[in-house]
Amino acid sequence: MLGGMERDQHPNWHMELSAPIVLNDGTTLRTLRESYELLNARFDGKRNRLVLDATIMTLADAAESGNRDEIYDATRLLDLLLTGEKLK
């Protein structure tokens, strides 16, 4: 897993992003868990990238707290990362 984090240690992975994110390939990300799993699949082995690392940590923090403001921040950062990588 990216960042060495087990997703099950955070109780709120099921929570929805503040808005769904649709990728170029038609995939729609709706939850923190789907987002984390996508990052894990697409970017494994590409660590030490500031935005990727920050996005992973922000998703994990939001999943741990369940706080809507943190989920909003995670959604925005995820959107920026995916846009920058031309995935959306």
BELQUI-V111218 format. One record per backbone hydrogen bond with DSSP energy under -1.0 kcal/mol. NH is the residue of the N-H (numbers start at 1). CO is the residue of the C=O. If there is no record, write none. Layout:
BEGIN
((NH & CO) (NH & CO))
END
This chain:
BEGIN
((4 & 1) (5 & 2) (9 & 6) (10 & 7) (12 & 63) (15 & 12) (17 & 30) (21 & 29) (23 & 27) (24 & 87) (26 & 23) (29 & 21) (32 & 15) (33 & 13) (35 & 31) (36 & 32) (37 & 33) (38 & 34) (39 & 35) (40 & 36) (41 & 37) (42 & 38) (43 & 39) (46 & 43) (53 & 49) (54 & 50) (55 & 51) (56 & 52) (57 & 53) (58 & 54) (59 & 55) (60 & 56) (61 & 57) (62 & 58) (63 & 59) (64 & 60) (65 & 61) (66 & 62) (71 & 67) (72 & 68) (73 & 69) (74 & 70) (75 & 71) (76 & 72) (77 & 73) (78 & 74) (79 & 75) (80 & 76) (81 & 77) (82 & 78) (83 & 79) (84 & 80) (85 & 81) (86 & 83) (87 & 82))
END
